[in-house]
Amino acid sequence: VPWSTLGVVADGVSDNAAALNALPTGVDIIADAPQGGEVRFGGRWFLRSGLRIHGAADRPAAIRPVADITDRKTASITQSDIDRPVQDIVLAGLRIEKTAIGKLFKLYVDNFSMTHCTINHTWGFIFIRGSNQEIAYNTVVTGEGPNGFDGPGLRHMGNYPKVPTTGGKPANVWIHHNRIISHDASYQVDQSEDSWGDN
């Protein structure tokens, strides 16, 4: 289902936060841009269980969060309850350009796939926890962060309690073949005593 038929407008002007947060789950959604512009959104985009979004082969949308997120405990693309896992989310072939301040992704998700995405943004690519995940073939460039914070790449916060590994993956959390250029470590595993530490 093209998201242009679901109220998402790629004109580089409209705030698509409401339309993105209302996308249906359990169907394959195509991130198209028939107008050829950016899909902008203010505030936050809350991903929900069962959301599957694929970049369009022809005229793919450039997704741009435009609101500064100054709270270090959240991100532009996150979920409504960060302490309870969402499930069964696929993000494939998306292009995201973030120039606003703040982290891009913060997710607690089981059964998650993020592949072939191209991401350029200010700082903080993805802070993630959960299990049965594949993050692969993505190209990510981070920048220098605000107030002296460097731009980290992928920071994984743990995969317990685990759900079963599916799809023949050689690891419960399988991170491979990514190209991450960051001002901080490209990959980090956090050892905080609580779920998110200071993140």
Buried (B, 14 or more C-beta within 10 A) or exposed (E): EBBBEBEBBBEBEBBBBEBBBEBEBEEEBBBBBBBEBBBBBBBBBBBBBBBBBBBBEEEBBBBBBBBBBEEBEBBBBBBEEBEEBBBBBBBBBBBBBBEBBBBBBBBBBBBBBBBBBBBBBBBBBBBBBBBBBBBBBBBBBBBEBEEEBBBBBBBBBBBEEEBEBEEEBEEBBBBEEBEBEBBBEBBBEBEEEEEBEEB
